[in-house]
Amino acid sequence: MDMPLEGLKVIDLSHHMAGPVASQRLGDMGADVIKVEPLGYGEWTRIRPIGNGWVSEYMNTSFISANRNKRSLTLNLKSAEGKQILLGMIGKADIFISNFRPSVHKRLGLDYDTLKLENRRLVYCSVTGYGQDGPYKDRPGQDLLIQGLSGVTWNAGRDGEPPIPLGTFVADAMAGQNAVEGILAALYSREKTGKGQMVSVDLLSSLIEVQTQEYTTYLNSGQLPERTKELLAHPLINSPYGIHRTKDSYLALAMAPFDKLAKALGCPELDRFKTWEDGQLHRDEIFRLAAEVLKTRTTEEWIQVLQEKDLWCGEVLTYPQVVENPQVRHMEVFRTMESEDYGEVQVVSNPIRFSDTPVTYRIAPPVLGKHNHEILREYGYTEQEIEEFLKKKVIQDENPETFRI
């Protein structure tokens, strides 16, 4: 069965998360993704997994999470031969992805203005922290730094507490998804014009756009998100919107009309709040009233009671509970891949579903340089030339004994 992007060739020079997430999505949909990595230990994520999560001496969980359906090619871009190999590959590619800073692209001769002269059909995707220019363009574009700069860390927690990070790499994830969207749009444009173009995506804009309702409210009404004394889940939504302790665990409770909530909880004190303005003015009091009642029953009991009254609520699950959740299992959100180099690993599935051309899981995240010979032969190099590249350290076949440094 054909795949949506089968026949497209991607040269992936990205590292860390945002760029690799984008190229993995393209690979899932059938594109041939060649991951170009430096000699030695390869890209940075190969030696720095979050949580120190390793599945073998040379494969870790962070790398696995964003690098399936790719082939690995090692190249020494400081050598003339390595640079020439890469430029030859880009000349025949459909898509080029990189998340180096703009000044690095220019220094390496990999900026768009240079590459478009070699390949007018190239869709060139640059993922940066802060865009292509401006006073912050050369700052490190790391997720936590972007969270702080975007304003999002002030939107959770209690009044008087420090800003709270989101606890996951949401800026990287959103930038990666935006990159895929931009690439696909540029490919569609190319079908009509015959010309590629540059797609520029940055983490800061991506995370600010996630807050579109909050910023639009502030810009047009002047209303700032103001945290309250209680642990509301959002500073602009009325109580009891948030996470509440129950008799045995926790319950997520969304927006709820006060009269319906008062009846469901058996709490007549809530019935005196009538309007949206009441909810804004008395958020802490409303939250405390609901919280006291919710402690008296189990989460399962409250879900049954609240759902019968058409009040939106749900469980608050731990990772082990999410993995075993019946809906998650039904959707096959997690799946197994097999590698001949390091065995069986579990991965998070691609969330996009196609009726006729489903995404596939063809290539487990590769060990460094696994596809050197295969890829170079495809580009016309002979085995004798490849062996010469090995001798001159243009490429690297042997992996270090361990990547745990």
Secondary structure, DSSP 8 states (H G I E B T S, - for coil): ---TTTT-EEEE---TTHHHHHHHHHHHTT-EEEEEE-TTT-SGGGT--GGG-EEETTEEHHHHHT-SSEEEEE--TTSHHHHHHHHHHHHT-SEEEE-S-HHHHHHHT-SHHHHHHH-TT-EEEEEESS-SSSTTTTS---HHHHHHHHTGGGSSS-TTS-----SS-HHHHHHHHHHHHHHHHHHHHHHHHS---EEEEEHHHHHHHHTHHHHHHHHHH-------SS-BS-TTS-TT-EEEE-SSSEEEE----HHHHHHHHT-GGGGG--SHHHHHHTHHHHHHHHHHHHTTS-HHHHHHHHHHTT--EEE---HHHHHH-HHHHHTT-EEEEEETTTEEEEEE--S---SSS-----S----TTTTHHHHHHHTT--HHHHHHHHHTTSS--S--S----
